Amino acid sequence: MFPAVYKPQRIGRLYYPDSEAIALDAEAAGLKPAAQDPVKRLLLAIDMQVDFCHPNGSLYVPGAEGDVRRTIEFLYAHAAEITHITCTLDSHYPFQIFHAAWWADEKGAHPPPYTEISEADVRSGRWHALREPEWSLNYVGALEREAKKRLLIWPYHVPMGGVGHALDPELWSAVFWHSVARQCQPTWWIKGDIPETEHYSILRPEVEVPDHARVSINNNFIAVVEEYDQIFIAGEAETHCVLESVKDIVEVFHDRPDCLKKLFVLKDCTSPVVHPTVDFHALAQKQFARYAEQGVQFVNSTDAWPMGR
């Protein structure tokens, strides 16, 4: 049974949650404090924000409403066993290196969304940076050499302080409910607010920006992997922020199969970005298959509990 305050038909819609009603419902659930859990489990919800998860969002991921619903229902079904929830929030300014306003062609026109910009494009003058031109040239080159990808111009999305930046309201309500019911604070992690680089992974940006406060690996999350017995991962998008986060965790713990086996990717709680020419989903699945061989577990949210092998 799910809490009475849960209304799945509201997923993908904007509304103002009734915090008082949610808190009263949570207190009535009679769950033990999370601090008493003999097995420590973390639910990590990656970027399940309005702009990604709502059909009218500026960077909507098809299928995301279903991912949100399954994530919420997984949380409610196992609220007594999930110790803590961490939500990441992709967070952007208007001027970021992957937004159109950063670039222009020789006539001053900005690139449309989903334009790829290569080092050769910048050197030839096809596109030039309106901000930090020397860094921008070095960046697209570093991106191609280090990450094996080209800079992609995204629609403006998840603007800090804007509606699109917020967590889906029904998911937010579930996180709030769990916090009150289990007497534990949720954690909110900001990423993506470094204008000079993309930042898909929760561990680190695509390219390190010198002298920035968050240029290197997120040691806080490394400590979380050490601390928790199981970590369940949901979020958007499968092909970008989820994939890059799992990739970085595997790189950090490649020689620690005991840590990699703690990771459970809820494969029915994440969906791919749809691109007109690139099959991101197929590329992601190939990488996930390699991570599974190293110990990461890929499960469905409805699989038998307790999970693990």
N, C-alpha and C positions, 0 to 999 in steps of 0.2 A: 504493500500500500504506500502510495506517495502522499506527502503532506497535502492538506486541503488547500493551502495557498498556491499550490503548483497548478498553473493553467497552461498546458502545452500549446493551446491555440494562439497564445500571445507571442510565441517565439517568432522572431523576425519582424516584430512590430515595436514601435516606440510607445512607451507608456511610463508612468511614474509609479514605481513600486510602493506599496504600503508597508513601510518598515516596521511600524508598530504591530501590525497584524502578523507579519512574518516572525517577529521576535516572540510574540505570545505563542504562536504555533510551535516554534522551535523549543521553547521552554517546556511546553506540554509534552514534548516527545519523550522526555525522561531519559535521555542518553547520558552515559557516563562521560566525565571529562576526558578530553583527548590525552591529557598528561598520564592517564592510567593505562594507555594502550600497551600491551605486551609486545606487539609487532607494530612498528612505526611505518605508516604508509602515507605517501604524498600523492596528491592529484595535481599535476602540472597542466594548466590550461593555457595554451600558447595563442595569444592574439585573437581571442574569440570576441572581436569587437564589431560594432555596428557596421562600419564600412566594409568589413569582410563577410559578415554573416547575414546581412539584410539585403533583400533583392534591390532596394534602392541605394545601397551603399556604393560608394565611388569605386571600390575595387572588390565587388561581390564575387565570392567563390561559389560557383554552382554546387548545390548540395549542402551548403554550410548550415542551413536551418536544421536539417536532419542530424548533422553532427552535434549541434548544440543540444537538441532534444535528447539524443542518446547520452551525451556527457552529463546532462542534468539528471537523467534517470539512473545512470550509473552511480552518480554521487548520492542521490537519495536512497538507492537500494543498498548502498554500502556505507551509509553515513556513520554507522556505529564502528566501522573498521577503518575509515579514512581519517588519519590523524590530523592532516594539515592540507591546506590548499594554497597553491601559489599560482597567480595569474600574471602573465606577462602582457604588457601593453606596448604595442608598436606606437611610436610617438614622433610625429614629424612637424617641422616648420614649413612655411611656404617655399623658402629657398633651401633646397637640398639637392645634392648632385644628381639625383635620379628623378628630379621634377623638371618640367619643361622650362620654368623660369630661369634655370641656371644656364641654359644653352640657347644659341641662335645660329641661324645660317647667315650667309653673306648679305641677305636682304633684311635681316633682323627678325625673321620668322622663327618661332619656337618649334621644337620637334613635337609631333603628335604623340599621344600615349602609345607605348609598345614599340617605339623606335629604338633600334640598337645603335649604339655609338661606339665605334672602335678607335683604337689608337691611330690607325691610318686615316680615319675620318677627321680626326682633330688635326693631325699633321698636314693634311691636304687642304684644310680650311673649310671642309664641308660643314662641320660644326665647330663653333668656338665657344668657350666658356665666358660668360658675362661676369663671373666671380672666380677669383683665384685661378687664373688661367694656367699658371705653371703647375700648381698642384693637380688641377684637373687633367692635364696631359699626362702627368706621371701616374695619376690614379688609374686612368683607363688602361695604361700599359701594364701597371702592376696587377690589375684585375685579370687581364688576359694571361699574364705569366703565372700568377699565384693561384687564382681561383679557376682558371681555364674557362672564363666566360666573358662576355661583353657587357658593358653597361647598358641597362634597359631602362628606358624612360617610363615611369609608372604614372597613372592618373594621380592627381592630388588626393591623398588619403590620410586617414587617422590624424587630422590636425589637432594638435594639443589644445585643449579647451573647447573643442568642437563636439558636436553630437556624435560624429563618426568615430571619435576616439573612445567612447564609452563601451564598456562590456555590454553584450546583449542583456537587456533588463531582466529577462527571466532567468538567465544564468547568474547574473548579479544577485538576484533574489535567493537563488539556491546557495550561493557562496555565503551570503549573509545569514541565511537560515542555519547552515552548518556551523558557522562561527559561534552563533548564540547557543545552538544545541550542544556543541561539544566544548564550549568555553575555551575557545582558542582564536587567536587573531589570524586572519588570512594575510598573505603577503602579496604585495603588488610590485612587480619589477618593470621599470621603464627601460626600453631599448629603442634605438633608431633615431635618437635626437642629436646625433653628431652630423652636422650638415655635410661634411666632406666625404662621407662614405655610406655605402649600404650597410645594413646591420640586420641580417636575417636571423642569425643564430643568437640564442640567449647567452652564449658563452663569450663571443667576441665579434667585432665588426669584420666586414670583408677585408678591409685593408686598415692597418693601424695608422692612426693620425698622431703624429708627434705632439707631445706636450698636452694631450687631452687626458682628462681625469680617468676615462674609461677606454684606454687604448689596448689593453692586454686582456688576458683571459679572465673570466668572471670566477674568481676564487671562491666567492660565496656559494655559487652553485656546485662547485667541486666538493665543497664541504658538505653540501646537502646530500650529494650522492653517497658520500661516506657515512652520513648520519642515518639515513632512512634504510629500512629493510626492503621496501618496494616503492617504485616510482611509476605512476601511471600517467601517460602522456596523451593528451588530446589537443586539437587546435587547428589553426589555419595558417598557412595553407600547407597541405601535405608536401607539396613540391618545393617549398621554399623555407619558411621559418621552422616547420617541424623537421624537415629533412636536414637542414643545415645544423639545427640544434643536436639532433641525434648523431650526425656526422662528427661534430666536435666532441661530444661526450665519448664516442668510440675512440677518437684519436687520443684523448687524454687517458682513457682507461684501457687502451688496447692490450696491455699486459696484465690486466686485472679482470679475468673472467668472472670473478665473484661479484664485482661491481656491475659489469655489463648485464649479468643475469637479474639484476634488480630492476632493470628497465622494461616496462611493458608499454608498448605503443598500442593504443586503442585504435585499430585500423579502421573501424567503422565510425570513428569520431573525428575524422579528418578527410578533407577532399582536395583535389588538385586544382591549381590555376589552369584555366583553359586558354590556350594561345592559338592563334590562327595557323601558325606554321610549325611550332615546336611542340612535340609530345612530351611535356614535362612529366606527366604521370608515368610513362614507360621508363624514363630516365630515373625517376625516383624509385620505382619498384626494383630496378636492377641494383641500386645501391642498398636498398633495404634488405635484399636477399643476402648481400655480403655481410651486413651487420647481424643478420639472424645467425649466420654461420659462426659469428664471433660471440654469440650468447644473448644478444638483445631478443626479447620475446615480443612477437606480434600476435595480438589476441583481439577478440571482439568483446565489446563491453558487456554482452549478455552471456559470455562463457561461464562455465561452472566456477563457483567460488568455494574455497580460496584458489586463486590462480597461482601458477608457478610450476616449474619442473625442476 
